[in-house]
């Protein structure tokens, strides 16, 4: 992969956009083919039934979660290693409700796979929002749109329907808000610079960094496109089981007067990671719309705390590559395959 060396982070050498692969043999190919042929009709039929009909019915939250867990169980996702950062294993049930995402709080999760949104919906039943680089506004989206975003090209969108986290929390005080502040998927080996949309959360709102990692890691989807859907479904359905490792950090609050223990050098690295200002799709330039201003140093420290928590929980590093770099990588990747 030396021809893609320009898409490695200069500081860490990490390449967060190259798709993850796992070794295979003739036996595993035969086994995968059998499992895909067996599961695919059930998976597609159940997915269509849920998203076209059941999702729109006024079902209780427990019923929706049970239906989503059934969807996760079809490809063999039934084992989740869930832990709270700093909490001893086995004492999860003894923690107060405020230690995990709860109504009027925000989930800031890393973004690697369509399973991210599906798992969060099955556990927390949140409202999903789409985040954009360098924009403080967000857009409310459906669960299906959040799943599809993991395999879709970056969408610029328009000003219609944009809001901020504070307005959403005020309108839905009984719900959790889930956002993927990296704005695009990676292979799980690095944390991209975060969108300033998290700065729209009120000071009293708890923002929970949530890290999700998969074993095997090849169901991550850093490269979008129609072919990526086929590869993703093959790898998802072609293994007997998948494991999700979930880590939840302590809540971060948007208190711009506290330094949060983040050094100024870390903040400078984060701001200087890209070349020029970024618009919503990660291109250089400034469209002049509201929210395209740079975060203040105090605001940047809050974003740094979330980014560093995600990197620590995922046992990875933060990288300076942006969605502009990902767009260039995807173009080079697709050109190389052709």
Buried (B, 14 or more C-beta within 10 A) or exposed (E): EEEBEEBBBEEBEBBBBBBBEEEEEEEEEEBBEEBBEEBBEEBEEBBEEBBEEBBEEEEEEEEBBEBBBEBBEBBBBEEBEEBBBEBEEEEBEEEEEEBBBBBBBBBBBBBBBBBBBBBBBBBBBBBBBBBBBBBBBBBBBEBBBBBBBBBBEBBEBEEEEBBBBBEBBEEBEEBBBBBBBBBBBBBBBBBBBBBBBBBBBBEEBBBBBBBBBBBBBBBBBBBBBEEBBEBBBBBBBBBEEBBBBBBBBBBBBBEBEEBBEBEEEBBEBBBEBBEEBBBBBBBEEEEEBEBBEEBEEBBBBBBBBBBBBBBBBBEBBBBBBBBBBBBBBBEBBEEEEE
